[in-house]
Amino acid sequence: MKYNMRKHEHMGLLLIFIGAAWLGWTFYTTLLIVNGISMGLPAPTGLRWALIPIFYGLGATIFMLGTIEIKELLPGKNRYQ
């Protein structure tokens, strides 16, 4: 069976999945930290605060690289002829 997607388009979909999962995990971690602070646990210091924006940036970058890879994906069976 012939597929109408090239290898880089499959890689783009994989990057979108990884980027969205990374963003979701970072959002969940951020909510856990904020919830812990609101319940009276000690706030993270130093490097732990710096990791939150770094992880958001990495997730967004991976997600956007995936969208760039599949930007030219057109519907249809014979789109490369």
C-alpha positions as CSV (number, residue, x, y, z in Angstrom):
1,M,0.0,0.0,0.0
2,K,1.4,3.4,-1.0
3,Y,1.1,6.1,1.6
4,N,0.9,9.8,0.6
5,M,3.2,11.0,3.4
6,R,7.0,11.3,3.2
7,K,9.4,10.4,6.0
8,H,9.9,14.0,7.1
9,E,6.1,14.4,7.5
10,H,6.0,11.3,9.7
11,M,8.8,12.8,11.7
12,G,6.8,16.0,12.0
13,L,3.9,14.2,13.5
14,L,6.2,12.5,16.0
15,L,7.7,15.8,16.9
16,I,4.3,17.3,17.5
17,F,3.3,14.4,19.7
18,I,6.6,14.6,21.7
19,G,6.3,18.4,22.0
20,A,2.7,18.3,23.2
21,A,3.5,15.6,25.7
22,W,6.5,17.6,27.0
23,L,4.3,20.7,27.4
24,G,1.7,18.7,29.2
25,W,4.2,17.2,31.6
26,T,5.7,20.6,32.3
27,F,2.3,22.1,32.9
28,Y,1.4,19.2,35.3
29,T,4.7,19.7,37.2
30,T,4.1,23.4,37.5
31,L,0.7,22.8,38.9
32,L,2.2,20.3,41.4
33,I,4.8,22.9,42.6
34,V,2.2,25.6,42.9
35,N,-0.2,23.3,44.8
36,G,2.6,22.4,47.1
37,I,3.4,26.0,47.8
38,S,-0.3,26.8,48.5
39,M,-0.4,23.9,51.0
40,G,2.5,25.2,52.9
41,L,5.4,23.1,51.5
42,P,8.7,24.9,51.0
43,A,9.0,26.6,47.6
44,P,11.7,25.3,45.3
45,T,14.8,27.5,45.1
46,G,17.5,28.2,42.6
47,L,17.8,25.9,39.7
48,R,14.4,24.3,40.2
49,W,12.7,27.6,39.4
50,A,14.9,28.0,36.3
51,L,14.0,24.6,34.9
52,I,10.3,25.4,34.5
53,P,10.7,28.0,31.7
54,I,13.4,25.9,30.1
55,F,11.1,22.9,29.9
56,Y,8.2,25.1,28.5
57,G,10.6,26.5,25.9
58,L,11.9,23.1,24.9
59,G,8.3,21.7,24.5
60,A,7.2,24.6,22.5
61,T,10.2,24.5,20.2
62,I,9.8,20.7,19.6
63,F,6.1,21.3,18.9
64,M,6.7,24.1,16.4
65,L,9.5,22.2,14.6
66,G,6.9,19.4,14.1
67,T,4.3,21.8,12.7
68,I,7.0,23.2,10.3
69,E,7.7,19.7,9.0
70,I,4.1,19.0,8.1
71,K,3.2,22.5,6.9
72,E,3.3,21.4,3.3
73,L,1.2,18.3,3.8
74,L,-1.6,18.4,1.3
75,P,-4.6,16.0,1.3
76,G,-5.1,13.5,-1.5
77,K,-3.7,10.3,-2.9
78,N,-1.7,11.6,-5.9
79,R,-0.3,14.8,-4.6
80,Y,3.3,14.2,-5.7
81,Q,2.6,13.7,-9.4
